[in-house]
Amino acid sequence: MQVINIDDLAKAIKDMNGKVQIKVFKHLPERGASLLLESVEKMDSIAPHETLEAQNKVVAIISEMRDQGRIG
């Protein structure tokens, strides 16, 4: 099973607006949300290409999970 790396997820949402970030946090278990928040807060500014690369990784994993029927 492929899992989304917490650092990739943090990079992917770092510069997103607060409403999008809240949606992501709401779909995580409490421990995962706590780890993600910690990673985002520790992270310095991110180059746009790093953000895009992380977002592409997250989208690929989610698409794979959807294709396998593991998420709706």
MDTraj code that builds the backbone (N, CA, C; nanometers):
import mdtraj as md
import numpy as np

residues = "MET GLN VAL ILE ASN ILE ASP ASP LEU ALA LYS ALA ILE LYS ASP MET ASN GLY LYS VAL GLN ILE LYS VAL PHE LYS HIS LEU PRO GLU ARG GLY ALA SER LEU LEU LEU GLU SER VAL GLU LYS MET ASP SER ILE ALA PRO HIS GLU THR LEU GLU ALA GLN ASN LYS VAL VAL ALA ILE ILE SER GLU MET ARG ASP GLN GLY ARG ILE GLY".split()
xyz = np.array([
    [0.0849, -0.1184, 0.0000],
    [0.0000, 0.0000, 0.0000],
    [0.0889, 0.1241, 0.0000],
    [0.0604, 0.2125, -0.0930],
    [0.1364, 0.3362, -0.1018],
    [0.0735, 0.4397, -0.0088],
    [0.1576, 0.5102, 0.0645],
    [0.1119, 0.6086, 0.1617],
    [0.1701, 0.7447, 0.1254],
    [0.0918, 0.8480, 0.1509],
    [0.1391, 0.9832, 0.1238],
    [0.2379, 1.0246, 0.2323],
    [0.3544, 1.0663, 0.1912],
    [0.4584, 1.1125, 0.2829],
    [0.4143, 1.2433, 0.3479],
    [0.4296, 1.2556, 0.4781],
    [0.3852, 1.3741, 0.5525],
    [0.4561, 1.5004, 0.5035],
    [0.5830, 1.4875, 0.4672],
    [0.6561, 1.6041, 0.4171],
    [0.6039, 1.6480, 0.2808],
    [0.5702, 1.5515, 0.1944],
    [0.5127, 1.5860, 0.0647],
    [0.3767, 1.6538, 0.0823],
    [0.2966, 1.6013, 0.1731],
    [0.1658, 1.6614, 0.1978],
    [0.1807, 1.8019, 0.2544],
    [0.2761, 1.8212, 0.3443],
    [0.3010, 1.9539, 0.4009],
    [0.3438, 2.0520, 0.2919],
    [0.4331, 2.0084, 0.2024],
    [0.4762, 2.0942, 0.0909],
    [0.3588, 2.1255, -0.0005],
    [0.2736, 2.0264, -0.0217],
    [0.1611, 2.0431, -0.1139],
    [0.0596, 2.1447, -0.0630],
    [0.0406, 2.1515, 0.0688],
    [-0.0629, 2.2417, 0.1224],
    [-0.0075, 2.3689, 0.1841],
    [0.1232, 2.3801, 0.1979],
    [0.1869, 2.4929, 0.2673],
    [0.1335, 2.6283, 0.2217],
    [0.1247, 2.6507, 0.0921],
    [0.0848, 2.7812, 0.0404],
    [-0.0611, 2.7867, -0.0045],
    [-0.1386, 2.6848, 0.0281],
    [-0.2811, 2.6865, -0.0062],
    [-0.3557, 2.7749, 0.0935],
    [-0.4744, 2.8196, 0.0533],
    [-0.5497, 2.9037, 0.1452],
    [-0.5993, 2.8212, 0.2640],
    [-0.6349, 2.8895, 0.3685],
    [-0.6728, 2.8251, 0.4940],
    [-0.7892, 2.7295, 0.4822],
    [-0.8881, 2.7620, 0.3973],
    [-1.0055, 2.6759, 0.3829],
    [-0.9665, 2.5393, 0.3271],
    [-0.8762, 2.5380, 0.2315],
    [-0.8307, 2.4114, 0.1730],
    [-0.7521, 2.3327, 0.2773],
    [-0.6653, 2.4014, 0.3495],
    [-0.5873, 2.3343, 0.4535],
    [-0.6789, 2.2724, 0.5581],
    [-0.7822, 2.3430, 0.5979],
    [-0.8754, 2.2906, 0.6990],
    [-0.9421, 2.1634, 0.6486],
    [-0.9808, 2.1607, 0.5217],
    [-1.0422, 2.0397, 0.4655],
    [-0.9469, 1.9210, 0.4728],
    [-0.8203, 1.9450, 0.4443],
    [-0.7214, 1.8373, 0.4509],
    [-0.7100, 1.7875, 0.5953],
    [-0.6960, 1.8804, 0.6890],
    [-0.6806, 1.8422, 0.8294],
    [-0.8021, 1.7656, 0.8822],
    [-0.9214, 1.8039, 0.8390],
    [-1.0439, 1.7377, 0.8855],
    [-1.0529, 1.5925, 0.8407],
    [-0.9839, 1.5574, 0.7330],
    [-0.9900, 1.4209, 0.6817],
    [-0.8771, 1.3320, 0.7341],
    [-0.8017, 1.3830, 0.8276],
    [-0.6925, 1.3054, 0.8856],
    [-0.7260, 1.2665, 1.0293],
    [-0.6718, 1.1546, 1.0734],
    [-0.6853, 1.1217, 1.2161],
    [-0.6134, 1.2293, 1.2982],
    [-0.6493, 1.2419, 1.4224],
    [-0.5936, 1.3474, 1.5080],
    [-0.4409, 1.3472, 1.5092],
    [-0.3824, 1.2315, 1.5215],
    [-0.2351, 1.2209, 1.5239],
    [-0.1742, 1.2664, 1.3909],
    [-0.2335, 1.2246, 1.2803],
    [-0.1848, 1.2645, 1.1487],
    [-0.1969, 1.4144, 1.1271],
    [-0.3093, 1.4715, 1.1706],
    [-0.3292, 1.6158, 1.1575],
    [-0.2269, 1.6921, 1.2407],
    [-0.1977, 1.6418, 1.3582],
    [-0.0989, 1.7046, 1.4457],
    [0.0404, 1.7020, 1.3829],
    [0.0772, 1.5874, 1.3272],
    [0.2082, 1.5749, 1.2606],
    [0.2167, 1.6649, 1.1379],
    [0.1075, 1.6721, 1.0622],
    [0.1061, 1.7569, 0.9432],
    [0.1182, 1.9037, 0.9818],
    [0.0444, 1.9463, 1.0828],
    [0.0514, 2.0854, 1.1281],
    [0.1928, 2.1200, 1.1729],
    [0.2541, 2.0309, 1.2466],
    [0.3918, 2.0518, 1.2922],
    [0.4870, 2.0658, 1.1727],
    [0.4704, 1.9815, 1.0727],
    [0.5561, 1.9875, 0.9536],
    [0.5369, 2.1176, 0.8774],
    [0.4121, 2.1604, 0.8617],
    [0.3837, 2.2846, 0.7899],
    [0.4432, 2.4042, 0.8644],
    [0.4280, 2.4058, 0.9964],
    [0.4782, 2.5182, 1.0751],
    [0.6308, 2.5264, 1.0748],
    [0.6988, 2.4132, 1.0694],
    [0.8450, 2.4104, 1.0690],
    [0.9035, 2.4477, 0.9333],
    [0.8237, 2.4300, 0.8293],
    [0.8718, 2.4451, 0.6933],
    [0.8946, 2.5917, 0.6575],
    [1.0111, 2.6180, 0.5991],
    [1.0388, 2.7513, 0.5474],
    [0.9664, 2.7671, 0.4137],
    [0.9938, 2.8748, 0.3461],
    [0.9295, 2.8953, 0.2164],
    [0.9721, 2.7848, 0.1194],
    [0.8837, 2.7547, 0.0286],
    [0.9046, 2.6446, -0.0639],
    [0.9052, 2.6992, -0.2062],
    [0.9976, 2.6520, -0.2851],
    [1.0030, 2.6920, -0.4252],
    [0.8791, 2.6381, -0.4966],
    [0.8264, 2.7155, -0.5903],
    [0.7058, 2.6711, -0.6616],
    [0.7195, 2.5332, -0.7256],
    [0.8373, 2.5008, -0.7778],
    [0.8537, 2.3687, -0.8400],
    [0.8464, 2.2567, -0.7364],
    [0.8899, 2.2823, -0.6133],
    [0.8806, 2.1814, -0.5068],
    [0.7350, 2.1600, -0.4669],
    [0.6600, 2.2696, -0.4605],
    [0.5179, 2.2595, -0.4269],
    [0.4456, 2.1784, -0.5341],
    [0.4701, 2.2103, -0.6594],
    [0.4048, 2.1399, -0.7694],
    [0.4427, 1.9925, -0.7710],
    [0.5685, 1.9624, -0.7482],
    [0.6138, 1.8231, -0.7438],
    [0.5428, 1.7459, -0.6321],
    [0.5326, 1.8064, -0.5146],
    [0.4652, 1.7416, -0.4016],
    [0.3163, 1.7239, -0.4309],
    [0.2532, 1.8248, -0.4891],
    [0.1113, 1.8148, -0.5228],
    [0.0882, 1.7034, -0.6241],
    [0.1758, 1.6913, -0.7224],
    [0.1627, 1.5844, -0.8215],
    [0.1762, 1.4466, -0.7587],
    [0.2670, 1.4323, -0.6623],
    [0.2827, 1.3045, -0.5921],
    [0.1546, 1.2687, -0.5168],
    [0.0993, 1.3665, -0.4456],
    [-0.0223, 1.3442, -0.3666],
    [-0.1385, 1.3068, -0.4587],
    [-0.1547, 1.3791, -0.5676],
    [-0.2625, 1.3506, -0.6621],
    [-0.2465, 1.2110, -0.7216],
    [-0.1253, 1.1721, -0.7560],
    [-0.1013, 1.0391, -0.8134],
    [-0.1393, 0.9287, -0.7153],
    [-0.1044, 0.9459, -0.5904],
    [-0.1367, 0.8442, -0.4892],
    [-0.2872, 0.8371, -0.4671],
    [-0.3521, 0.9525, -0.4581],
    [-0.4976, 0.9545, -0.4384],
    [-0.5679, 0.8913, -0.5580],
    [-0.5221, 0.9227, -0.6782],
    [-0.5820, 0.8633, -0.7995],
    [-0.5662, 0.7123, -0.8003],
    [-0.4481, 0.6666, -0.7610],
    [-0.4230, 0.5220, -0.7546],
    [-0.5163, 0.4565, -0.6535],
    [-0.5332, 0.5170, -0.5393],
    [-0.6211, 0.4617, -0.4357],
    [-0.7664, 0.4596, -0.4839],
    [-0.8077, 0.5646, -0.5537],
    [-0.9444, 0.5710, -0.6069],
    [-0.9648, 0.4613, -0.7108],
    [-0.8667, 0.4418, -0.7990],
    [-0.8763, 0.3381, -0.9024],
    [-0.8841, 0.1987, -0.8419],
    [-0.8214, 0.1804, -0.7265],
    [-0.8228, 0.0509, -0.6587],
    [-0.9460, 0.0337, -0.5695],
    [-1.0301, 0.1373, -0.5630],
    [-1.1522, 0.1293, -0.4827],
    [-1.1303, 0.1470, -0.3336],
    [-1.0136, 0.1975, -0.2947],
    [-0.9851, 0.2151, -0.1515],
    [-1.0414, 0.3445, -0.0967],
    [-1.0746, 0.4390, -0.1857],
    [-1.1397, 0.5628, -0.1435],
    [-1.2499, 0.5944, -0.2443],
    [-1.3488, 0.6715, -0.1993],
    [-1.4637, 0.7032, -0.2850],
    [-1.4496, 0.8251, -0.3664],
])
top = md.Topology()
chain = top.add_chain()
for i, resn in enumerate(residues, 1):
    res = top.add_residue(resn, chain, resSeq=i)
    for name in ("N", "CA", "C"):
        top.add_atom(name, md.element.get_by_symbol(name[0]), res)
traj = md.Trajectory(xyz[None], top)
